[in-house]
């Protein structure tokens, strides 16, 4: 079973993504901040990270993306944000995907399946 680390400072988003991705057949880990995500990355081996661009505590998602790629260069990261303007930020291009937040997770699930070699089930 593939493992996804969901990093988002909004508890409702973590719950929604956790439930939807678990239902799709993934093991889901969640973190509310970069420090939490960093600790999980040190002891777990997720197959993909979804990363909110704007987070309250610690570095923002763009900086966290850079840190993830330094520590785990082959780990796919999908940026998730409510703000479409980050797509033009050159630093965001290091991510394997970019999805604008929506209550419809079809695009996020498609990006994840694309990176992990197909649907979980």
N, C-alpha and C positions, 0 to 999 in steps of 0.2 A: 504494500500500500504506500503510495506516494504521500509525503508530508509537506504541508504548506504552512509557512509562518506568516500570519497576518499581523502587520504592525500598523496600528491606527490609534490615535488618542481618544477617539469617540467610542464609548462602551457599546452603544447600539450598533455601530458598524461592525465591531469585533463580533458581537453576538450574531448579527445577520450573516456575515461572511462565514463565521464558524459553522452555523447551522446549515447553510446552503452548500458549502463545500464538503462538509461531512456527509450530507445527503447524497452528494455527487460521488462519494466513495473515497474521499481523501481523509487522511489524518490531519487535524488542524491544531496548530499551536497559535496562541495569541500573545501580543505584547502591546502595552499602552504607550511605550516610549522607546527611544533608542537604547537607553541603558538596559531595559528589560529585554529588548531584542538581542542586544549584544551578548547578554548572559545566556539566552536560549541558543544562540548560534555557537557559543563556546561548548555547550554540552549536548546539543542535538545536531542532527544532520538533515535539515530540511532540504527538500528537492526544489523548492521555489519560495520566494518571498513576495508578498504583496505589501507595498510600502506607501503609506500616506505621505503626501508632499508637505503638508503643513501640520506639524505636531507641536504641542505646547511645551513639553519638557525636552531639554537637550537639543541636539542639532536638528535642523529640518530634514525632510525626506531627501532632498538633493544631496546634502552633506552625508546623510546616512547611506545613501546609494554609493557615494565615493568610498566610504569606509567599508561597506560590504564588499565592493569589488576589489579593494586592497586585500582584505582578509580571505575572500572566497571568489576569485576571479571568474570561475565557471558557474557560479550559482545564479540562476535566472532570477531577475527582479522585475516585477510589474509595478510601475508607479500608478497609484490611484489617487485622484484628486477631484475636488469640486471646482477647481480653477483651471480652465483650459489653456490659459496663457503660459503655463510651465512647459508645454510641449515645444515651444520655441526656444527654451533655455537649452543651450548647447550641452550643459552638464547632464540634462535628463536623457540625452541620446545614448548614454551608457546602459540604460535600462533595456530589457528585452521587450517591454511593452509599456503602453501608456493608456490608461482607461479613465474617462471622466466618470465620477461617482454617479450612481443611479440606483433606484430601488430595483430596477431590472438588472439582474446580474448576468444576463446572457453574454454580453461582450467580455466581461471579466472571466467567466468560465471558458469562453472560446479561447481567449489569450492564454489562460493557464493550460488548457488541453493542448494547444499548439506548442507550448514550450515543453510539456511533459510527454509529448508523443501520443496524444489522443486522449479521449475521455477516460476518467478514472474507472468507469464500468463499461 
